[in-house]
């Protein structure tokens, strides 16, 4: 009789898998609930615009009418018929290959200098960082005044005896326009400087002490201790700088449209003087929002995206040869 009752009694463990599955499902829904603001924002503001721009890149679209499918015509025109495209590419590569490395080296040098003072170091660090807090547009307008042909810098050069025909015209001269932007970039080096400063202050002092015992000088310590230790920060600065350089826009746009060359209007002045300040971002902007060639601008945006992805991938793949992570297993 006991055996029959035991056989008829349902197993007590049959409800446990169901409760376990229900608990896991509630956890998943709870996670999705908390992630939903980010998921919705990603889909609406990132994924949908990216997919839409990819579609528009194969169409002729002016924001007013319906997009007309043209296939690869935008890409063909970009590489074969648009001479300004190649000018903007050349100017942009100048930023990536010259301005970005100089900014990184300059920021690292300033940070190294700021590790030397024993008194008033916080004051010096604050002074060097302050320009980075100035809005980009205001900084560009300020440099446009300071470096104008009859501005303070040229007045000082004239008082120092520099002949009038040797004084740079800065933003009004195609030869000096990009170096002027380089000066503006170096002036606002505070963000890069502060990252390098933190990395250098974090270098273990016992490494320097051991090197001094071995008779190493200042350059030897910087080369064999400081540089390898801060190499992850150098790598980070290069990646961020390359991405920023390919998208260089604000400073060039403000200088072009606010200079004396822009008296006929912002759209006609963009890239002046003589297209020396026509960067990829400014030409993309002009195609999209001045000429309303949104399909062509979308194609340019996707080419830019692919170039940035390739350059970033190359930097990441080659970083293992020169980036050293102390105590980390890669």
N, C-alpha and C positions, 0 to 999 in steps of 0.2 A: 504493500500500500504506500509506503514511503517513497519507493522508487517511482511509482506512477505519478504521485504529486510532484516530485522533483522533475519528472520528464515533462509534465504539463506546464510547469512554471517557466515563463519567458526569461531568457538570459538577461542579467542585469546590465551587461556591457553593451547591449545593442544601441542604446541611446547616446553613448559617449561619442562615437564618430560623428553623429549628427550634431551634437552640441559643439564638438570641435570645429566642424565645417562652418557652423553658424557663427562661432566666435571669430574665425579667420575672415569670414565675409564681412562682419561688422568692423573688424580692424581695417580691412581694405577700404571700405566705404568711408571710414573715419579719416584715413590718410588722404583719400581723394577729396574729401570735403575740405580739409585744410589746404590741400594743394590747388583747389579749384580756382582761387584768384590768380595764381601764377599761370595755371594752364589756360584759363580764359584769356589772360593778357598776352601770353605767348601766341596763342592761335590768332587772336584778333589783330595784335599790333606787330607781330613778327612773321609768323608762318604765312598768313593770308597775304600780306603785302609782298613777301618774297615770291610766292607762287604767282601772284598777279603780275608783278614786274617781269617775271620770266616769260609769262604769256605775252605781255605787251612788247617785249623785246623782239618778238616775231611778227609784230603788227605795225601798221601806220596809224598812229593815235595822237590826237591833238586836244584831248580832254573835253571837246565839245561834241564831236560826232562819235559814231560807233567805230571800234577798232576794226581795221581791215587787215586780214592776214597777208603778209608779204614774205613769209618764210625767213630765209637768211639774208634778205636784202639789206637790212640794217647793218649786219656784221660785215657784209661785203663792202658796203659804202664806207664803213668806218676804216677799213684797212686799205682800201684802194682809191677812194675818191675824196677823202676828207684830209686835206693837208694840215689843217689846224689840229687835228687829232694827234698827229705825230709831233707837232710843236709842243703840245701840252704834255705828251709822254716824255719828251726830252727834258722839259723843265721839271716835271715831277721826279724823274730819275735823278736830277741834280739835287733835289731835296733829300731823297732817300740815300744817295751815295756820298753826298758831301755834307749837307746840313746835319743829318742825324748823327753820323760818327763824330763830327766836331762838337755837337751838343753833348754827346755822351762823354767824350774826353774832357771837355771843359767843365761839365758838372762834376766829374770825378776829380779833376784837379782842384776845383774850388772846395770840394768836400775835404780833400786831403789837407789843404791849407788850413781849413777851419778846425782840424783836429790838433793843430800845433799850439794855438794860444792857450795859456793857462789862466789869464785874467781877461774878463770881459768876453769870453767865448760866446756866451748866450746873446750878447748884444750884436756881435758880428754875424752870428747865424741868423738872427732876426732880420738884420739889414739885407743880407743876401737873399733871404726868402721872401721879403716883402713884394718885390716885383711880380712874383708868381700869383699874388692875390689880386693884381690889377686886372680888370676885365680885358679880354683880348681886343675888343674893338677900341676901348679907350687907349690901350697901349699902342695899337697901330696908329691911331690918330695922333698920339703924342710923338711917336717917332717920325710921323709924316711932317710934323712941325719942326722938330729938332733937326731933322736931316733935309729940310727944304733947301733949295739953292741959296737962299739968302737967310737961312736959319742960324741958330746959335753955333752949331758945329763949324759951319763954313766961315762964320765971323771969327771964331777962334783961330781957324787955320790961316785966315787972311792976316790976323794980327801976328801970327808966328812967322810970317814971311812967305807963305806958300803963294806962288803966282796965281792970278785969277784964272788963267787958262788951265791950271793944274788942279784946281779945286774940284772935287767930285760933285756931280749933280745928283747923286744918290738915286732916289726913286724916279727922277726925271730922265735918267740915263740908262739905256738897256744894259750897259756893261756893269753898272753898279746897282741895279735894281735888286737882283737876287742877293748879292752880298749885304745889301741894306736889310733885307729880311733876315739874313743870318745874324746880323747884329741884334735885331729885335729878339730873335729866338734865344741868343746867348744871354741877353739881358734878363729874360724871364726864365732862367734855368733853375729856379728855386725848387720845383718839385723833384727834378732829377737829382739835384744837389742833396736834398734832405734824405733821399733814399740811400745814396752813396755814403753820406755822413753816418747814418745809422749802421750801415754795414761795416764801415771802417772802425767805428767805436766798439763794434762787437768782436773784432779780431782779438783772440787771446793774447794777452801781453807776454805770457811766458814764451811764445814763439819768437817775439822780438828780442827778449832777453837771451834766449838760446843763440839767436843769430849774432847778437853783439858779442857774446862770448867767443864765437867762432871767428870774429873779426869782420863781419859783414857790414858794409856801409849802408847809407840811406837808400841808394838806388837798388842795391842787392836785396834789402829787406822789402822794398816796395814791389820789386819784380817777383821774388820767390815766395813771399809771404802774403802781402796785401792783395795782389792781383789774383792769385789762386783762391784766396779765401772769399773775396767779393765777386768771383766770377759768376755765381748765380744772379747777382744783382745786375752785372753787366749784361748778361743774357736777357734778363727781364727788360732792361732799358732799351736794348736793341730791338727786341720784338715789338714793344709798345711804340718805339720811335718809328720803325718801318711801317707799321700799320697807320700811324698818324701821318707819316710823310706821304704815303700814297693818297690819303684823303685831305691833303693840305688845301685849305680853302679860305678861311676867315680872314687872315692877315692880308693875303693877296687881293681878295675881293675889296676889303676896306681901303687899302692903299690905291688900288686901281680906280675905284669909283669916287674917291675923295680927293685925288690929286688934281693939279691944274690941268692935266690931260683929260679930265673927265667933265669939262664944262659943257660938252654937248649931250651929256646924259650918261647914266650909269651903264646902260647896256653897250653903248658905243665905246666906253672907256675901258671896259673889262679886258684885262690883259695888257694894257699899256704900261710902259712905253714899248712899242714895236713888238707886242706879244711876248715880251720877256717875262711877264708875270701871268701868262696864261697857263695855268696848271690844269691837271686832269679834272679836278673837282670844279674849277671855275668854268671850264668848257662844258662839262656835263650840266652844270647849273644853267648856263646860257642856252644850251640846246633844249632843256626841259622847260624852263620858266621864262625865257625871253622869246624863243622861237616856237615854243609849244610842240616840239618834236618829242613827245613823251615816249614813243616807241623807240626812237633812236637813243634817247637818254637812258632808257631801261637797258638797252643792249650795252651801252657804255658802262652802266653800273654792274652788270654781270661780268663783263670782262675785268673790271677792277676787282670784283670779289674773287674771281679765279686767280688773278695775279697775286693778290694778298694771301690767299690760301697756299699757293705754291711757295711763295717766299717764306711764309711762316713755317711751312712743312720742312723746307730746306734748313732753316735755322734750327729747328727742333732736332732734326736728324743729325746735324753736324755738331750739335752742342756737346755731345758725349766726348768729343775729342779735346775740348778745352774748358768745359764747365765742371767744377769740382764741388761735390756736395759732401761736406764733412760728416763722416759717420753714417751716411745714408747708403742704402743698397738700392741701386737702380735696376 
